[in-house]
């Protein structure tokens, strides 16, 4: 089912209110990492850190707001947001942001069903694709969803795929013809299988490929290079751990080859990018490889880079981590000069910080940075900028609950 864009019923400004001891409505702001109170009726919970072109914002209101990705919008940005509400259906929203990252407006996508946005895929022409699923409570299953945004951040079309089994889109890559390749999961009562599908420039699904396996598998990232479609994710092993999944298809949905790779414990592929010479780099995490804690003989999860050839052979691997924290990478992109940009979270029990790093395409570490904002922080999307820096989108959990996290950093990570 496809639909053309419709104008939203209205613009919603996120609000977050607290009450002080006198019963007055109170807004808590964050300045220099410390909370302070401002009495009155300000409409927005908002924190901002500025350093030159760089900024860090957390923005939201009641319920929870998770950022899933951003696109350039004139001199500013548009951000896809997954909102979990205290009452009413969960929503997908598009926030319009200024060039310093401040909120300008908020527009709902307007679906009647509970809407679960999972990500955003950027196109070279400035357009973008939001993807995820909608859930009809009367049916109890997810239907795959894709929404195309034009270069002005407006909805061009949307498509909901009605199937007998649950389908969710978890990753996407744009196509030169205006269409999109998506990947995710097709599920029934007993297992999960990898789903790959192609939609044309008007939103219609042209084909789907379901990789039925004996164990559960899910796809999280996809890259397209010419006629090659490369998909990554995870597949459960018979020992109960996960291996990185590598699938190669053509643009007609025909499987060319597939394999899994991993160690004694768990590996997960969350994103994949092409290097342009029939090689691809997968970003994710592992606890089979990396620094071993000698005293406990255990290993924390490490962010993982895995370079693979078209036939599925491993060319090189790299890890980023230590013996104190888990490191998980959720986003991987090519910087404007071709370097690899990697981002995600550095976590311990009950807490997490954002990490982001820069690598050469040969696997050489250039720098890595940590950003501690609130109790739990995570980046899930990177938008490379022409100056060599990037814009990152995700979520942060703090005194207002879980809110959109929106940052910009220079080519040096500052």
Beta strands, then each sheet from edge to edge (+ up, - down):
strand 1: 2-4
strand 2: 18-19
strand 3: 25-31
strand 4: 34-39
strand 5: 45-51
strand 6: 54-60
strand 7: 64-73
strand 8: 76-84
strand 9: 91-97
strand 10: 103-108
strand 11: 114-122
strand 12: 128-136
strand 13: 141-149
strand 14: 155-161
strand 15: 166-174
strand 16: 180-187
strand 17: 192-199
strand 18: 205-211
strand 19: 217-225
strand 20: 228-236
strand 21: 242-250
strand 22: 255-261
strand 23: 267-274
strand 24: 279-286
strand 25: 302-309
strand 26: 314-320
strand 27: 326-334
strand 28: 340-348
strand 29: 351-359
strand 30: 365-371
strand 31: 376-384
strand 32: 390-398
strand 33: 401-409
sheet 1: 1+ 14- 13+ 12- 11+
sheet 2: 2+ 3- 4+
sheet 3: 5+ 6- 33+ 32- 31+
sheet 4: 7+ 8- 9+ 10-
sheet 5: 15+ 16- 17+ 18-
sheet 6: 19+ 20- 21+ 22-
sheet 7: 23+ 24- 25+ 26-
sheet 8: 27+ 28- 29+ 30-
end
